[in-house]
Amino acid sequence: MKPVEIAENVMERLNELFYYIVNEYKMPETAHNYIEEINKFLQELGGCFTLVKCRRKKWSEKGYNCAVFNHRWIFAYKIYDDRVIIHDMEYAAIITDIDF
């Protein structure tokens, strides 16, 4: 299992998601649990052997693989010799630039 690093921009997006759930829905415990589920999911990518190349143009050009969490969030990551780095994330419903 390789260690998983989360890029700063992804951490910022996760924090924004947390505060959105807290502020809009007034559900801090739910927000905490949801972010914990995402973090657990991302850490599991360190043992990932099934790779799915991203079809989003800007990610595929960088050689990223993609993982979908909860049918809502797409995480772009790359596996290196010594670690996995989560480089980006996006809400699945707003992605329009997918190559088929």
Rosetta blueprint (number, residue, H / E / L):
1 M L
2 K L
3 P L
4 V E
5 E E
6 I E
7 A L
8 E H
9 N H
10 V H
11 M H
12 E H
13 R H
14 L H
15 N H
16 E H
17 L H
18 F H
19 Y H
20 Y H
21 I H
22 V H
23 N H
24 E H
25 Y H
26 K L
27 M L
28 P H
29 E H
30 T H
31 A H
32 H H
33 N H
34 Y H
35 I H
36 E H
37 E H
38 I H
39 N H
40 K H
41 F H
42 L H
43 Q H
44 E H
45 L H
46 G H
47 G H
48 C L
49 F L
50 T L
51 L L
52 V L
53 K E
54 C L
55 R L
56 R E
57 K H
58 K H
59 W H
60 S H
61 E L
62 K L
63 G L
64 Y L
65 N E
66 C E
67 A E
68 V E
69 F E
70 N L
71 H L
72 R L
73 W E
74 I E
75 F E
76 A E
77 Y E
78 K E
79 I E
80 Y L
81 D L
82 D L
83 R L
84 V E
85 I E
86 I E
87 H E
88 D E
89 M E
90 E E
91 Y E
92 A H
93 A H
94 I H
95 I L
96 T L
97 D L
98 I E
99 D L
100 F L
